[in-house]
Amino acid sequence: MTMDLLSRHCQPMGDDAQPLKGDALKHYSDAISDRWTVVDDHHLEGTFEFENFVEALEFTNDVGVIAEKEGHHPEITLTWGKTTIRIWTHDIGGLSENDFILAARIEAQAR
């Protein structure tokens, strides 16, 4: 990571907030692991694989706790041995710093 996203917390978005684009988006995407993909400059998607359903469910529940603490809630898909997470800032219809902070916190939980 080129910046310490784990030292930050998600913050409310101002009324004039705009989605990250171009170099700003690249700067943040470079700061998270390669597990995460920026999709259509709109959202982050990361897939986490596990040995079984129970491990995937436990991770999903851990992500829920992180999301609640940060006040920023991802879309989560749970299947046997796999959890897929999609993150974006709904208020601005795209990506913000909050999304990358949440991705970094989720990634830290997966280690």
GIDAHU-V986136 format. One record per residue. SS is DSSP state (helix for helix, strand for strand, loop for the rest). BURIAL is 1 if it has 24 or more other ideal C-beta (glycine too) atoms within 12 Angstrom, else 0. Layout:
[[SS	BURIAL] [SS	BURIAL]]
This chain:
[[loop	0] [loop	0] [loop	0] [loop	0] [helix	1] [helix	0] [helix	0] [loop	0] [loop	0] [loop	1] [loop	0] [loop	0] [loop	1] [loop	0] [loop	0] [loop	0] [loop	0] [loop	0] [loop	1] [loop	1] [loop	0] [helix	0] [helix	0] [helix	0] [helix	1] [helix	0] [helix	0] [helix	1] [helix	1] [loop	0] [loop	1] [loop	1] [loop	1] [loop	0] [loop	0] [strand	1] [strand	0] [strand	1] [strand	0] [loop	0] [loop	0] [loop	0] [strand	1] [strand	1] [strand	1] [strand	1] [strand	1] [strand	1] [strand	0] [loop	0] [loop	0] [loop	0] [helix	0] [helix	0] [helix	0] [helix	1] [helix	0] [helix	0] [helix	1] [helix	1] [helix	0] [helix	1] [helix	1] [helix	0] [helix	0] [helix	1] [helix	1] [helix	0] [helix	0] [helix	1] [loop	0] [loop	1] [loop	1] [loop	1] [strand	0] [strand	1] [strand	0] [strand	1] [strand	0] [loop	0] [loop	0] [strand	0] [strand	1] [strand	1] [strand	1] [strand	1] [strand	1] [loop	1] [strand	1] [helix	0] [helix	0] [helix	0] [loop	0] [strand	1] [loop	1] [loop	1] [helix	1] [helix	1] [helix	1] [helix	1] [helix	1] [helix	1] [helix	1] [helix	1] [helix	1] [helix	1] [helix	1] [helix	0] [helix	1] [helix	1] [loop	0]]
